[in-house]
């Protein structure tokens, strides 16, 4: 099958976890989570940001934590995981 994307290992596990979670609310576009330790759902391990990539709060200098994610599953299918996964870290304080 020419052009097929073959996934294995961690890529396949992450994609399956992402698909299972998103299938609970396939029309969901914004995902909020205010719990401590919350994290975005990543469909692919490629280009994951490191904690150092998220700058501290400009107002108080505190580290930021995950607050919400913009992710439309149907658009994800069309554009691919690298083009549609927007996260918003906010000040912990």
Residue, then its C-alpha position, 0 to 999 in steps of 0.5 A: x500500500x503506497x503512501x500508507x503510514x505505518x506506526x509501531x511502538x509508542x506511536x501506535x500506543x499514543x495514537x490508540x490512547x488518543x483515539x479512545x479518549x476522543x471517541x468518547x466525545x468526537x464532536x468536542x473541540x475544546x478540552x479543559x482540565x483544571x486538575x493538578x497534573x493534567x496533560x494534553x492528549x497527544x496523537x503522536x510522539x513527534x515534536x512533543x514540547x518539553x517543559x523548558x519550551x513553555x515559558x514561565x508566567x510573564x506576570x509573576x514568573x511562576x511555571x505554567x500548567x496545562x489548562x485547555x487544548x483545542x483539538x477537532x478530531x475530524x480536522x485532525x483526520x484531514x490535516x494530520x496530528x502535527x497541524x492540529x493540536x493547540x494547547x494553552x498553558x496558564x500560570x499555576x498561581 
